[in-house]
């Protein structure tokens, strides 16, 4: 069984990515370049965190590298 805490972190990050993507689309529709840049940066950070966790935390066996 996967480490519940790690699974919850992955779910939280996925929710934040979905929210930032939605907000970025709204900013694009409103032609708000400052908000677009903000959400682009936020998406970059969240994706890097998710990438790090996927590479270093094995959710199936709970091995931490």
Jmol script that loads the backbone (N, CA, C; Angstrom):
load data "model"
ATOM      1  N   UNK A   1       0.850  -1.177   0.000  1.00  0.00           N
ATOM      2  CA  UNK A   1       0.000   0.000   0.000  1.00  0.00           C
ATOM      3  C   UNK A   1       0.898   1.243   0.000  1.00  0.00           C
ATOM      4  N   UNK A   2       0.493   2.229  -0.742  1.00  0.00           N
ATOM      5  CA  UNK A   2       1.277   3.460  -0.863  1.00  0.00           C
ATOM      6  C   UNK A   2       1.210   4.284   0.414  1.00  0.00           C
ATOM      7  N   UNK A   3       2.224   5.081   0.627  1.00  0.00           N
ATOM      8  CA  UNK A   3       2.264   5.994   1.751  1.00  0.00           C
ATOM      9  C   UNK A   3       1.168   7.035   1.552  1.00  0.00           C
ATOM     10  N   UNK A   4       0.202   7.069   2.443  1.00  0.00           N
ATOM     11  CA  UNK A   4      -0.965   7.932   2.286  1.00  0.00           C
ATOM     12  C   UNK A   4      -0.578   9.408   2.214  1.00  0.00           C
ATOM     13  N   UNK A   5       0.396   9.802   2.972  1.00  0.00           N
ATOM     14  CA  UNK A   5       0.833  11.201   2.960  1.00  0.00           C
ATOM     15  C   UNK A   5       1.362  11.591   1.587  1.00  0.00           C
ATOM     16  N   UNK A   6       2.166  10.732   0.981  1.00  0.00           N
ATOM     17  CA  UNK A   6       2.715  11.009  -0.350  1.00  0.00           C
ATOM     18  C   UNK A   6       1.610  11.064  -1.397  1.00  0.00           C
ATOM     19  N   UNK A   7       0.641  10.185  -1.287  1.00  0.00           N
ATOM     20  CA  UNK A   7      -0.488  10.173  -2.219  1.00  0.00           C
ATOM     21  C   UNK A   7      -1.278  11.473  -2.097  1.00  0.00           C
ATOM     22  N   UNK A   8      -1.502  11.928  -0.875  1.00  0.00           N
ATOM     23  CA  UNK A   8      -2.233  13.173  -0.666  1.00  0.00           C
ATOM     24  C   UNK A   8      -1.475  14.376  -1.229  1.00  0.00           C
ATOM     25  N   UNK A   9      -0.165  14.366  -1.111  1.00  0.00           N
ATOM     26  CA  UNK A   9       0.645  15.449  -1.683  1.00  0.00           C
ATOM     27  C   UNK A   9       0.499  15.456  -3.199  1.00  0.00           C
ATOM     28  N   UNK A  10       0.561  14.284  -3.821  1.00  0.00           N
ATOM     29  CA  UNK A  10       0.388  14.198  -5.269  1.00  0.00           C
ATOM     30  C   UNK A  10      -0.992  14.712  -5.675  1.00  0.00           C
ATOM     31  N   UNK A  11      -2.018  14.343  -4.929  1.00  0.00           N
ATOM     32  CA  UNK A  11      -3.373  14.800  -5.247  1.00  0.00           C
ATOM     33  C   UNK A  11      -3.486  16.313  -5.092  1.00  0.00           C
ATOM     34  N   UNK A  12      -2.896  16.859  -4.048  1.00  0.00           N
ATOM     35  CA  UNK A  12      -2.932  18.304  -3.828  1.00  0.00           C
ATOM     36  C   UNK A  12      -2.247  19.043  -4.973  1.00  0.00           C
ATOM     37  N   UNK A  13      -1.090  18.553  -5.382  1.00  0.00           N
ATOM     38  CA  UNK A  13      -0.356  19.191  -6.476  1.00  0.00           C
ATOM     39  C   UNK A  13      -1.174  19.124  -7.765  1.00  0.00           C
ATOM     40  N   UNK A  14      -1.804  17.988  -8.011  1.00  0.00           N
ATOM     41  CA  UNK A  14      -2.633  17.849  -9.212  1.00  0.00           C
ATOM     42  C   UNK A  14      -3.802  18.825  -9.189  1.00  0.00           C
ATOM     43  N   UNK A  15      -4.416  19.006  -8.036  1.00  0.00           N
ATOM     44  CA  UNK A  15      -5.516  19.967  -7.907  1.00  0.00           C
ATOM     45  C   UNK A  15      -5.030  21.387  -8.149  1.00  0.00           C
ATOM     46  N   UNK A  16      -3.870  21.733  -7.604  1.00  0.00           N
ATOM     47  CA  UNK A  16      -3.322  23.075  -7.795  1.00  0.00           C
ATOM     48  C   UNK A  16      -2.955  23.322  -9.259  1.00  0.00           C
ATOM     49  N   UNK A  17      -2.439  22.292  -9.940  1.00  0.00           N
ATOM     50  CA  UNK A  17      -2.118  22.430 -11.358  1.00  0.00           C
ATOM     51  C   UNK A  17      -3.387  22.675 -12.163  1.00  0.00           C
ATOM     52  N   UNK A  18      -4.444  21.941 -11.854  1.00  0.00           N
ATOM     53  CA  UNK A  18      -5.717  22.126 -12.560  1.00  0.00           C
ATOM     54  C   UNK A  18      -6.260  23.532 -12.322  1.00  0.00           C
ATOM     55  N   UNK A  19      -6.176  24.017 -11.092  1.00  0.00           N
ATOM     56  CA  UNK A  19      -6.671  25.363 -10.776  1.00  0.00           C
ATOM     57  C   UNK A  19      -5.842  26.434 -11.481  1.00  0.00           C
ATOM     58  N   UNK A  20      -4.534  26.269 -11.510  1.00  0.00           N
ATOM     59  CA  UNK A  20      -3.663  27.249 -12.168  1.00  0.00           C
ATOM     60  C   UNK A  20      -3.873  27.243 -13.675  1.00  0.00           C
ATOM     61  N   UNK A  21      -4.095  26.073 -14.246  1.00  0.00           N
ATOM     62  CA  UNK A  21      -4.362  25.984 -15.680  1.00  0.00           C
ATOM     63  C   UNK A  21      -5.654  26.701 -16.025  1.00  0.00           C
ATOM     64  N   UNK A  22      -6.677  26.481 -15.211  1.00  0.00           N
ATOM     65  CA  UNK A  22      -7.958  27.160 -15.429  1.00  0.00           C
ATOM     66  C   UNK A  22      -7.813  28.674 -15.309  1.00  0.00           C
ATOM     67  N   UNK A  23      -7.101  29.124 -14.292  1.00  0.00           N
ATOM     68  CA  UNK A  23      -6.897  30.560 -14.088  1.00  0.00           C
ATOM     69  C   UNK A  23      -6.069  31.162 -15.216  1.00  0.00           C
ATOM     70  N   UNK A  24      -5.105  30.397 -15.721  1.00  0.00           N
ATOM     71  CA  UNK A  24      -4.279  30.891 -16.823  1.00  0.00           C
ATOM     72  C   UNK A  24      -5.123  31.060 -18.088  1.00  0.00           C
ATOM     73  N   UNK A  25      -6.041  30.135 -18.337  1.00  0.00           N
ATOM     74  CA  UNK A  25      -6.921  30.247 -19.495  1.00  0.00           C
ATOM     75  C   UNK A  25      -7.831  31.475 -19.365  1.00  0.00           C
ATOM     76  N   UNK A  26      -8.311  31.735 -18.160  1.00  0.00           N
ATOM     77  CA  UNK A  26      -9.144  32.920 -17.936  1.00  0.00           C
ATOM     78  C   UNK A  26      -8.330  34.192 -18.159  1.00  0.00           C
ATOM     79  N   UNK A  27      -7.080  34.184 -17.725  1.00  0.00           N
ATOM     80  CA  UNK A  27      -6.217  35.354 -17.921  1.00  0.00           C
ATOM     81  C   UNK A  27      -5.936  35.576 -19.401  1.00  0.00           C
ATOM     82  N   UNK A  28      -5.770  34.486 -20.144  1.00  0.00           N
ATOM     83  CA  UNK A  28      -5.556  34.612 -21.588  1.00  0.00           C
ATOM     84  C   UNK A  28      -6.794  35.196 -22.263  1.00  0.00           C
ATOM     85  N   UNK A  29      -7.980  34.751 -21.826  1.00  0.00           N
ATOM     86  CA  UNK A  29      -9.221  35.266 -22.405  1.00  0.00           C
ATOM     87  C   UNK A  29      -9.396  36.746 -22.092  1.00  0.00           C
ATOM     88  N   UNK A  30      -8.932  37.160 -20.914  1.00  0.00           N
ATOM     89  CA  UNK A  30      -9.047  38.559 -20.504  1.00  0.00           C
ATOM     90  C   UNK A  30      -7.865  39.396 -21.001  1.00  0.00           C
ATOM     91  N   UNK A  31      -6.917  38.757 -21.678  1.00  0.00           N
ATOM     92  CA  UNK A  31      -5.724  39.427 -22.196  1.00  0.00           C
ATOM     93  C   UNK A  31      -4.917  40.109 -21.076  1.00  0.00           C
ATOM     94  N   UNK A  32      -4.788  39.402 -19.945  1.00  0.00           N
ATOM     95  CA  UNK A  32      -4.057  39.901 -18.780  1.00  0.00           C
ATOM     96  C   UNK A  32      -2.672  39.252 -18.762  1.00  0.00           C
ATOM     97  N   UNK A  33      -1.685  39.962 -19.296  1.00  0.00           N
ATOM     98  CA  UNK A  33      -0.357  39.372 -19.436  1.00  0.00           C
ATOM     99  C   UNK A  33       0.328  39.129 -18.088  1.00  0.00           C
ATOM    100  N   UNK A  34       0.092  39.986 -17.101  1.00  0.00           N
ATOM    101  CA  UNK A  34       0.716  39.791 -15.789  1.00  0.00           C
ATOM    102  C   UNK A  34       0.196  38.515 -15.128  1.00  0.00           C
ATOM    103  N   UNK A  35      -1.094  38.290 -15.188  1.00  0.00           N
ATOM    104  CA  UNK A  35      -1.677  37.080 -14.601  1.00  0.00           C
ATOM    105  C   UNK A  35      -1.219  35.840 -15.367  1.00  0.00           C
ATOM    106  N   UNK A  36      -1.115  35.939 -16.688  1.00  0.00           N
ATOM    107  CA  UNK A  36      -0.636  34.801 -17.482  1.00  0.00           C
ATOM    108  C   UNK A  36       0.767  34.409 -17.065  1.00  0.00           C
ATOM    109  N   UNK A  37       1.640  35.386 -16.887  1.00  0.00           N
ATOM    110  CA  UNK A  37       3.014  35.094 -16.458  1.00  0.00           C
ATOM    111  C   UNK A  37       3.039  34.498 -15.055  1.00  0.00           C
ATOM    112  N   UNK A  38       2.202  35.015 -14.170  1.00  0.00           N
ATOM    113  CA  UNK A  38       2.133  34.498 -12.804  1.00  0.00           C
ATOM    114  C   UNK A  38       1.748  33.023 -12.816  1.00  0.00           C
ATOM    115  N   UNK A  39       0.678  32.702 -13.541  1.00  0.00           N
ATOM    116  CA  UNK A  39       0.211  31.310 -13.562  1.00  0.00           C
ATOM    117  C   UNK A  39       1.167  30.400 -14.323  1.00  0.00           C
ATOM    118  N   UNK A  40       1.851  30.932 -15.320  1.00  0.00           N
ATOM    119  CA  UNK A  40       2.857  30.131 -16.019  1.00  0.00           C
ATOM    120  C   UNK A  40       3.986  29.758 -15.055  1.00  0.00           C
ATOM    121  N   UNK A  41       4.407  30.702 -14.235  1.00  0.00           N
ATOM    122  CA  UNK A  41       5.435  30.423 -13.235  1.00  0.00           C
ATOM    123  C   UNK A  41       4.960  29.443 -12.191  1.00  0.00           C
ATOM    124  N   UNK A  42       3.718  29.599 -11.765  1.00  0.00           N
ATOM    125  CA  UNK A  42       3.154  28.691 -10.770  1.00  0.00           C
ATOM    126  C   UNK A  42       3.071  27.274 -11.337  1.00  0.00           C
ATOM    127  N   UNK A  43       2.635  27.152 -12.587  1.00  0.00           N
ATOM    128  CA  UNK A  43       2.568  25.833 -13.215  1.00  0.00           C
ATOM    129  C   UNK A  43       3.950  25.206 -13.337  1.00  0.00           C
ATOM    130  N   UNK A  44       4.939  26.011 -13.689  1.00  0.00           N
ATOM    131  CA  UNK A  44       6.305  25.504 -13.803  1.00  0.00           C
ATOM    132  C   UNK A  44       6.777  24.930 -12.468  1.00  0.00           C
ATOM    133  N   UNK A  45       6.563  25.681 -11.394  1.00  0.00           N
ATOM    134  CA  UNK A  45       6.995  25.223 -10.072  1.00  0.00           C
ATOM    135  C   UNK A  45       6.276  23.945  -9.655  1.00  0.00           C
ATOM    136  N   UNK A  46       4.970  23.897  -9.843  1.00  0.00           N
ATOM    137  CA  UNK A  46       4.202  22.719  -9.449  1.00  0.00           C
ATOM    138  C   UNK A  46       4.595  21.489 -10.261  1.00  0.00           C
ATOM    139  N   UNK A  47       4.834  21.674 -11.544  1.00  0.00           N
ATOM    140  CA  UNK A  47       5.242  20.546 -12.369  1.00  0.00           C
ATOM    141  C   UNK A  47       6.620  20.039 -11.986  1.00  0.00           C
ATOM    142  N   UNK A  48       7.521  20.943 -11.596  1.00  0.00           N
ATOM    143  CA  UNK A  48       8.847  20.523 -11.144  1.00  0.00           C
ATOM    144  C   UNK A  48       8.756  19.753  -9.827  1.00  0.00           C
ATOM    145  N   UNK A  49       7.887  20.179  -8.937  1.00  0.00           N
ATOM    146  CA  UNK A  49       7.696  19.455  -7.672  1.00  0.00           C
ATOM    147  C   UNK A  49       7.153  18.064  -7.955  1.00  0.00           C
ATOM    148  N   UNK A  50       6.159  17.983  -8.837  1.00  0.00           N
ATOM    149  CA  UNK A  50       5.581  16.680  -9.168  1.00  0.00           C
ATOM    150  C   UNK A  50       6.625  15.786  -9.829  1.00  0.00           C
ATOM    151  N   UNK A  51       7.426  16.351 -10.710  1.00  0.00           N
ATOM    152  CA  UNK A  51       8.487  15.594 -11.383  1.00  0.00           C
ATOM    153  C   UNK A  51       9.491  15.055 -10.368  1.00  0.00           C
ATOM    154  N   UNK A  52       9.883  15.884  -9.408  1.00  0.00           N
ATOM    155  CA  UNK A  52      10.821  15.454  -8.374  1.00  0.00           C
ATOM    156  C   UNK A  52      10.229  14.299  -7.558  1.00  0.00           C
ATOM    157  N   UNK A  53       8.975  14.447  -7.166  1.00  0.00           N
ATOM    158  CA  UNK A  53       8.350  13.390  -6.368  1.00  0.00           C
ATOM    159  C   UNK A  53       8.220  12.099  -7.164  1.00  0.00           C
ATOM    160  N   UNK A  54       7.886  12.196  -8.436  1.00  0.00           N
ATOM    161  CA  UNK A  54       7.736  10.991  -9.258  1.00  0.00           C
ATOM    162  C   UNK A  54       9.073  10.275  -9.417  1.00  0.00           C
ATOM    163  N   UNK A  55      10.156  11.039  -9.499  1.00  0.00           N
ATOM    164  CA  UNK A  55      11.471  10.427  -9.680  1.00  0.00           C
ATOM    165  C   UNK A  55      12.035   9.869  -8.382  1.00  0.00           C
ATOM    166  N   UNK A  56      11.720  10.471  -7.254  1.00  0.00           N
ATOM    167  CA  UNK A  56      12.388  10.114  -6.000  1.00  0.00           C
ATOM    168  C   UNK A  56      11.540   9.375  -4.986  1.00  0.00           C
ATOM    169  N   UNK A  57      10.251   9.306  -5.217  1.00  0.00           N
ATOM    170  CA  UNK A  57       9.379   8.622  -4.257  1.00  0.00           C
ATOM    171  C   UNK A  57       8.568   7.580  -5.003  1.00  0.00           C
ATOM    172  N   UNK A  58       8.770   6.332  -4.655  1.00  0.00           N
ATOM    173  CA  UNK A  58       8.036   5.238  -5.274  1.00  0.00           C
ATOM    174  C   UNK A  58       6.781   4.995  -4.441  1.00  0.00           C
ATOM    175  N   UNK A  59       5.650   5.413  -4.951  1.00  0.00           N
ATOM    176  CA  UNK A  59       4.415   5.323  -4.175  1.00  0.00           C
ATOM    177  C   UNK A  59       3.953   3.886  -3.941  1.00  0.00           C
ATOM    178  N   UNK A  60       4.379   2.955  -4.778  1.00  0.00           N
ATOM    179  CA  UNK A  60       3.898   1.586  -4.632  1.00  0.00           C
ATOM    180  C   UNK A  60       4.635   0.827  -3.545  1.00  0.00           C
ATOM    181  N   UNK A  61       5.917   1.108  -3.371  1.00  0.00           N
ATOM    182  CA  UNK A  61       6.696   0.341  -2.389  1.00  0.00           C
ATOM    183  C   UNK A  61       7.183   1.184  -1.234  1.00  0.00           C
ATOM    184  N   UNK A  62       6.893   2.487  -1.243  1.00  0.00           N
ATOM    185  CA  UNK A  62       7.285   3.418  -0.193  1.00  0.00           C
ATOM    186  C   UNK A  62       8.801   3.526  -0.047  1.00  0.00           C
ATOM    187  N   UNK A  63       9.533   3.303  -1.101  1.00  0.00           N
ATOM    188  CA  UNK A  63      10.981   3.461  -1.037  1.00  0.00           C
ATOM    189  C   UNK A  63      11.329   4.897  -1.305  1.00  0.00           C
ATOM    190  N   UNK A  64      12.177   5.461  -0.481  1.00  0.00           N
ATOM    191  CA  UNK A  64      12.616   6.828  -0.641  1.00  0.00           C
ATOM    192  C   UNK A  64      14.073   6.804  -1.044  1.00  0.00           C
ATOM    193  N   UNK A  65      14.423   7.504  -2.089  1.00  0.00           N
ATOM    194  CA  UNK A  65      15.766   7.459  -2.630  1.00  0.00           C
ATOM    195  C   UNK A  65      16.580   8.625  -2.149  1.00  0.00           C
TER     196      UNK A  65
END
end "model"
wireframe off; spacefill off
backbone 0.3
color backbone group
